Amino acid sequence: MYDKKLLKAELILHGYTFRKLAELLKISSGTISKKVNSVSEWTLSEIQSISLLIGPEKVLSIFFANNVS
């Protein structure tokens, strides 16, 4: 599991939407929806790409925190 609310907040702060994130990751809107809603898992390369957008510290908080929402 990951912190969906924090991911969304950080994306917004950096000027991104989930739709734009899907485009940058070269995945479909259906695939991003499945990842956002925890139907499928984020890949390491996707997490690395997100890290470049919002920073590695935030990615650690979002994807590797003990307490998630």
N, CA, C and O atoms as CSV, one atom per row, in Angstrom:
chain,resi,resn,atom,element,x,y,z
A,1,MET,N,N,0.842,-1.182,0.000
A,1,MET,CA,C,0.000,0.000,0.000
A,1,MET,C,C,0.879,1.235,0.000
A,1,MET,O,O,2.060,1.184,0.345
A,2,TYR,N,N,0.286,2.324,-0.388
A,2,TYR,CA,C,0.994,3.590,-0.453
A,2,TYR,C,C,0.062,4.690,0.016
A,2,TYR,O,O,-1.129,4.454,0.221
A,3,ASP,N,N,0.596,5.893,0.187
A,3,ASP,CA,C,-0.206,7.020,0.661
A,3,ASP,C,C,-0.766,7.793,-0.539
A,3,ASP,O,O,-0.124,8.697,-1.074
A,4,LYS,N,N,-1.965,7.415,-0.938
A,4,LYS,CA,C,-2.602,7.993,-2.110
A,4,LYS,C,C,-2.820,9.497,-1.952
A,4,LYS,O,O,-2.591,10.259,-2.892
A,5,LYS,N,N,-3.258,9.923,-0.777
A,5,LYS,CA,C,-3.529,11.347,-0.553
A,5,LYS,C,C,-2.258,12.174,-0.676
A,5,LYS,O,O,-2.278,13.255,-1.264
A,6,LEU,N,N,-1.167,11.683,-0.133
A,6,LEU,CA,C,0.093,12.415,-0.213
A,6,LEU,C,C,0.604,12.453,-1.650
A,6,LEU,O,O,1.121,13.480,-2.091
A,7,LEU,N,N,0.471,11.367,-2.377
A,7,LEU,CA,C,0.887,11.367,-3.786
A,7,LEU,C,C,0.102,12.412,-4.560
A,7,LEU,O,O,0.683,13.201,-5.305
A,8,LYS,N,N,-1.212,12.422,-4.389
A,8,LYS,CA,C,-2.047,13.384,-5.105
A,8,LYS,C,C,-1.669,14.818,-4.725
A,8,LYS,O,O,-1.573,15.685,-5.594
A,9,ALA,N,N,-1.458,15.068,-3.443
A,9,ALA,CA,C,-1.096,16.411,-2.981
A,9,ALA,C,C,0.242,16.857,-3.575
A,9,ALA,O,O,0.377,17.994,-4.026
A,10,GLU,N,N,1.222,15.965,-3.573
A,10,GLU,CA,C,2.539,16.317,-4.108
A,10,GLU,C,C,2.488,16.543,-5.615
A,10,GLU,O,O,3.145,17.446,-6.132
A,11,LEU,N,N,1.714,15.730,-6.313
A,11,LEU,CA,C,1.571,15.939,-7.752
A,11,LEU,C,C,0.955,17.300,-8.035
A,11,LEU,O,O,1.426,18.027,-8.910
A,12,ILE,N,N,-0.091,17.648,-7.303
A,12,ILE,CA,C,-0.754,18.940,-7.486
A,12,ILE,C,C,0.212,20.084,-7.195
A,12,ILE,O,O,0.275,21.057,-7.947
A,13,LEU,N,N,0.967,19.964,-6.098
A,13,LEU,CA,C,1.945,21.003,-5.748
A,13,LEU,C,C,2.982,21.213,-6.842
A,13,LEU,O,O,3.489,22.320,-7.020
A,14,HIS,N,N,3.291,20.163,-7.566
A,14,HIS,CA,C,4.282,20.248,-8.638
A,14,HIS,C,C,3.643,20.438,-10.019
A,14,HIS,O,O,4.330,20.375,-11.038
A,15,GLY,N,N,2.329,20.670,-10.045
A,15,GLY,CA,C,1.646,20.972,-11.303
A,15,GLY,C,C,1.256,19.783,-12.148
A,15,GLY,O,O,1.093,19.912,-13.361
A,16,TYR,N,N,1.104,18.627,-11.529
A,16,TYR,CA,C,0.742,17.414,-12.270
A,16,TYR,C,C,-0.616,16.884,-11.825
A,16,TYR,O,O,-1.055,17.111,-10.698
A,17,THR,N,N,-1.261,16.181,-12.731
A,17,THR,CA,C,-2.484,15.435,-12.433
A,17,THR,C,C,-2.170,13.959,-12.664
A,17,THR,O,O,-1.118,13.623,-13.208
A,18,PHE,N,N,-3.072,13.087,-12.255
A,18,PHE,CA,C,-2.869,11.668,-12.537
A,18,PHE,C,C,-2.869,11.420,-14.050
A,18,PHE,O,O,-2.154,10.541,-14.532
A,19,ARG,N,N,-3.652,12.174,-14.785
A,19,ARG,CA,C,-3.684,12.026,-16.250
A,19,ARG,C,C,-2.328,12.392,-16.845
A,19,ARG,O,O,-1.798,11.669,-17.689
A,20,LYS,N,N,-1.768,13.524,-16.397
A,20,LYS,CA,C,-0.456,13.953,-16.890
A,20,LYS,C,C,0.613,12.949,-16.467
A,20,LYS,O,O,1.524,12.652,-17.239
A,21,LEU,N,N,0.507,12.424,-15.245
A,21,LEU,CA,C,1.453,11.416,-14.778
A,21,LEU,C,C,1.398,10.180,-15.680
A,21,LEU,O,O,2.437,9.621,-16.031
A,22,ALA,N,N,0.207,9.762,-16.048
A,22,ALA,CA,C,0.062,8.614,-16.950
A,22,ALA,C,C,0.775,8.872,-18.273
A,22,ALA,O,O,1.457,7.991,-18.797
A,23,GLU,N,N,0.618,10.076,-18.810
A,23,GLU,CA,C,1.287,10.426,-20.066
A,23,GLU,C,C,2.804,10.363,-19.909
A,23,GLU,O,O,3.503,9.825,-20.768
A,24,LEU,N,N,3.304,10.913,-18.810
A,24,LEU,CA,C,4.749,10.921,-18.575
A,24,LEU,C,C,5.309,9.513,-18.378
A,24,LEU,O,O,6.431,9.217,-18.789
A,25,LEU,N,N,4.519,8.655,-17.749
A,25,LEU,CA,C,4.942,7.270,-17.529
A,25,LEU,C,C,4.678,6.377,-18.732
A,25,LEU,O,O,5.070,5.210,-18.755
A,26,LYS,N,N,4.006,6.944,-19.733
A,26,LYS,CA,C,3.655,6.210,-20.954
A,26,LYS,C,C,2.779,4.996,-20.657
A,26,LYS,O,O,2.998,3.895,-21.164
A,27,ILE,N,N,1.766,5.248,-19.803
A,27,ILE,CA,C,0.775,4.213,-19.499
A,27,ILE,C,C,-0.613,4.802,-19.752
A,27,ILE,O,O,-0.776,6.021,-19.801
A,28,SER,N,N,-1.588,3.952,-19.908
A,28,SER,CA,C,-2.944,4.410,-20.219
A,28,SER,C,C,-3.636,4.980,-18.982
A,28,SER,O,O,-3.198,4.770,-17.851
A,29,SER,N,N,-4.722,5.702,-19.226
A,29,SER,CA,C,-5.500,6.240,-18.098
A,29,SER,C,C,-6.115,5.104,-17.284
A,29,SER,O,O,-6.285,5.236,-16.072
A,30,GLY,N,N,-6.447,4.003,-17.929
A,30,GLY,CA,C,-6.970,2.839,-17.206
A,30,GLY,C,C,-5.921,2.218,-16.297
A,30,GLY,O,O,-6.218,1.808,-15.175
A,31,THR,N,N,-4.701,2.155,-16.790
A,31,THR,CA,C,-3.611,1.591,-15.993
A,31,THR,C,C,-3.295,2.482,-14.803
A,31,THR,O,O,-3.089,1.979,-13.699
A,32,ILE,N,N,-3.251,3.801,-15.004
A,32,ILE,CA,C,-2.968,4.698,-13.876
A,32,ILE,C,C,-4.085,4.606,-12.848
A,32,ILE,O,O,-3.830,4.677,-11.646
A,33,SER,N,N,-5.314,4.452,-13.308
A,33,SER,CA,C,-6.443,4.311,-12.398
A,33,SER,C,C,-6.282,3.062,-11.527
A,33,SER,O,O,-6.538,3.101,-10.324
A,34,LYS,N,N,-5.860,1.966,-12.138
A,34,LYS,CA,C,-5.656,0.730,-11.373
A,34,LYS,C,C,-4.545,0.893,-10.345
A,34,LYS,O,O,-4.648,0.377,-9.232
A,35,LYS,N,N,-3.497,1.597,-10.705
A,35,LYS,CA,C,-2.385,1.804,-9.775
A,35,LYS,C,C,-2.804,2.730,-8.640
A,35,LYS,O,O,-2.511,2.459,-7.476
A,36,VAL,N,N,-3.486,3.819,-8.973
A,36,VAL,CA,C,-3.931,4.783,-7.967
A,36,VAL,C,C,-4.884,4.124,-6.973
A,36,VAL,O,O,-4.848,4.426,-5.780
A,37,ASN,N,N,-5.725,3.237,-7.457
A,37,ASN,CA,C,-6.720,2.583,-6.605
A,37,ASN,C,C,-6.249,1.245,-6.050
A,37,ASN,O,O,-7.051,0.456,-5.550
A,38,SER,N,N,-4.951,0.994,-6.139
A,38,SER,CA,C,-4.308,-0.205,-5.583
A,38,SER,C,C,-4.833,-1.518,-6.143
A,38,SER,O,O,-4.792,-2.546,-5.469
A,39,VAL,N,N,-5.324,-1.483,-7.373
A,39,VAL,CA,C,-5.732,-2.720,-8.050
A,39,VAL,C,C,-4.491,-3.400,-8.623
A,39,VAL,O,O,-4.398,-4.628,-8.635
A,40,SER,N,N,-3.543,-2.601,-9.093
A,40,SER,CA,C,-2.250,-3.124,-9.536
A,40,SER,C,C,-1.149,-2.325,-8.848
A,40,SER,O,O,-1.382,-1.226,-8.344
A,41,GLU,N,N,0.037,-2.886,-8.836
A,41,GLU,CA,C,1.143,-2.286,-8.102
A,41,GLU,C,C,1.966,-1.358,-8.985
A,41,GLU,O,O,2.025,-1.516,-10.205
A,42,TRP,N,N,2.596,-0.389,-8.337
A,42,TRP,CA,C,3.532,0.507,-9.014
A,42,TRP,C,C,4.821,-0.269,-9.267
A,42,TRP,O,O,5.255,-1.049,-8.420
A,43,THR,N,N,5.430,-0.056,-10.428
A,43,THR,CA,C,6.722,-0.686,-10.707
A,43,THR,C,C,7.840,0.200,-10.173
A,43,THR,O,O,7.638,1.385,-9.905
A,44,LEU,N,N,9.004,-0.384,-10.025
A,44,LEU,CA,C,10.155,0.372,-9.555
A,44,LEU,C,C,10.476,1.517,-10.509
A,44,LEU,O,O,10.775,2.625,-10.063
A,45,SER,N,N,10.419,1.268,-11.803
A,45,SER,CA,C,10.732,2.327,-12.767
A,45,SER,C,C,9.706,3.463,-12.695
A,45,SER,O,O,10.063,4.626,-12.885
A,46,GLU,N,N,8.452,3.145,-12.426
A,46,GLU,CA,C,7.432,4.192,-12.262
A,46,GLU,C,C,7.709,5.020,-11.015
A,46,GLU,O,O,7.599,6.246,-11.041
A,47,ILE,N,N,8.066,4.355,-9.929
A,47,ILE,CA,C,8.378,5.064,-8.693
A,47,ILE,C,C,9.615,5.938,-8.891
A,47,ILE,O,O,9.667,7.058,-8.384
A,48,GLN,N,N,10.598,5.443,-9.614
A,48,GLN,CA,C,11.791,6.237,-9.904
A,48,GLN,C,C,11.435,7.472,-10.731
A,48,GLN,O,O,11.965,8.555,-10.486
A,49,SER,N,N,10.552,7.317,-11.697
A,49,SER,CA,C,10.118,8.454,-12.519
A,49,SER,C,C,9.368,9.487,-11.678
A,49,SER,O,O,9.568,10.690,-11.846
A,50,ILE,N,N,8.518,9.026,-10.787
A,50,ILE,CA,C,7.790,9.929,-9.895
A,50,ILE,C,C,8.778,10.660,-8.993
A,50,ILE,O,O,8.586,11.836,-8.685
A,51,SER,N,N,9.822,9.975,-8.573
A,51,SER,CA,C,10.857,10.578,-7.741
A,51,SER,C,C,11.509,11.768,-8.440
A,51,SER,O,O,11.826,12.771,-7.801
A,52,LEU,N,N,11.706,11.656,-9.734
A,52,LEU,CA,C,12.296,12.760,-10.494
A,52,LEU,C,C,11.355,13.957,-10.558
A,52,LEU,O,O,11.809,15.094,-10.684
A,53,LEU,N,N,10.057,13.715,-10.473
A,53,LEU,CA,C,9.068,14.795,-10.544
A,53,LEU,C,C,8.872,15.500,-9.207
A,53,LEU,O,O,8.770,16.726,-9.161
A,54,ILE,N,N,8.820,14.737,-8.126
A,54,ILE,CA,C,8.456,15.347,-6.833
A,54,ILE,C,C,9.553,15.250,-5.772
A,54,ILE,O,O,9.422,15.830,-4.695
A,55,GLY,N,N,10.623,14.529,-6.065
A,55,GLY,CA,C,11.730,14.422,-5.132
A,55,GLY,C,C,11.771,13.093,-4.407
A,55,GLY,O,O,10.732,12.524,-4.072
A,56,PRO,N,N,12.983,12.599,-4.166
A,56,PRO,CA,C,13.132,11.278,-3.549
A,56,PRO,C,C,12.615,11.191,-2.118
A,56,PRO,O,O,12.109,10.145,-1.711
A,57,GLU,N,N,12.734,12.273,-1.348
A,57,GLU,CA,C,12.260,12.228,0.035
A,57,GLU,C,C,10.754,12.015,0.089
A,57,GLU,O,O,10.254,11.242,0.907
A,58,LYS,N,N,10.043,12.701,-0.785
A,58,LYS,CA,C,8.579,12.557,-0.820
A,58,LYS,C,C,8.185,11.160,-1.276
A,58,LYS,O,O,7.229,10.580,-0.761
A,59,VAL,N,N,8.917,10.623,-2.236
A,59,VAL,CA,C,8.606,9.278,-2.722
A,59,VAL,C,C,8.772,8.254,-1.603
A,59,VAL,O,O,7.975,7.325,-1.481
A,60,LEU,N,N,9.815,8.429,-0.784
A,60,LEU,CA,C,9.993,7.522,0.353
A,60,LEU,C,C,8.802,7.604,1.292
A,60,LEU,O,O,8.317,6.580,1.775
A,61,SER,N,N,8.328,8.817,1.555
A,61,SER,CA,C,7.169,8.999,2.439
A,61,SER,C,C,5.900,8.389,1.851
A,61,SER,O,O,5.076,7.831,2.575
A,62,ILE,N,N,5.754,8.500,0.554
A,62,ILE,CA,C,4.534,8.033,-0.119
A,62,ILE,C,C,4.513,6.510,-0.256
A,62,ILE,O,O,3.520,5.868,0.086
A,63,PHE,N,N,5.598,5.938,-0.752
A,63,PHE,CA,C,5.577,4.515,-1.099
A,63,PHE,C,C,6.170,3.587,-0.042
A,63,PHE,O,O,5.928,2.381,-0.074
A,64,PHE,N,N,6.944,4.136,0.894
A,64,PHE,CA,C,7.628,3.262,1.833
A,64,PHE,C,C,7.385,3.639,3.289
A,64,PHE,O,O,8.188,3.303,4.161
A,65,ALA,N,N,6.290,4.330,3.555
A,65,ALA,CA,C,5.950,4.733,4.932
A,65,ALA,C,C,5.288,3.574,5.657
A,65,ALA,O,O,4.685,2.698,5.036
A,66,ASN,N,N,5.407,3.580,6.962
A,66,ASN,CA,C,4.749,2.554,7.770
A,66,ASN,C,C,3.260,2.810,7.898
A,66,ASN,O,O,2.464,1.872,7.845
A,67,ASN,N,N,2.869,4.074,8.067
A,67,ASN,CA,C,1.459,4.427,8.213
A,67,ASN,C,C,0.963,5.040,6.924
A,67,ASN,O,O,1.421,6.110,6.526
A,68,VAL,N,N,0.026,4.369,6.266
A,68,VAL,CA,C,-0.547,4.880,5.033
A,68,VAL,C,C,-2.040,5.019,5.181
A,68,VAL,O,O,-2.665,4.354,6.007
A,69,SER,N,N,-2.614,5.907,4.359
A,69,SER,CA,C,-4.054,6.126,4.456
A,69,SER,C,C,-4.812,5.273,3.465
A,69,SER,O,O,-6.040,5.332,3.412
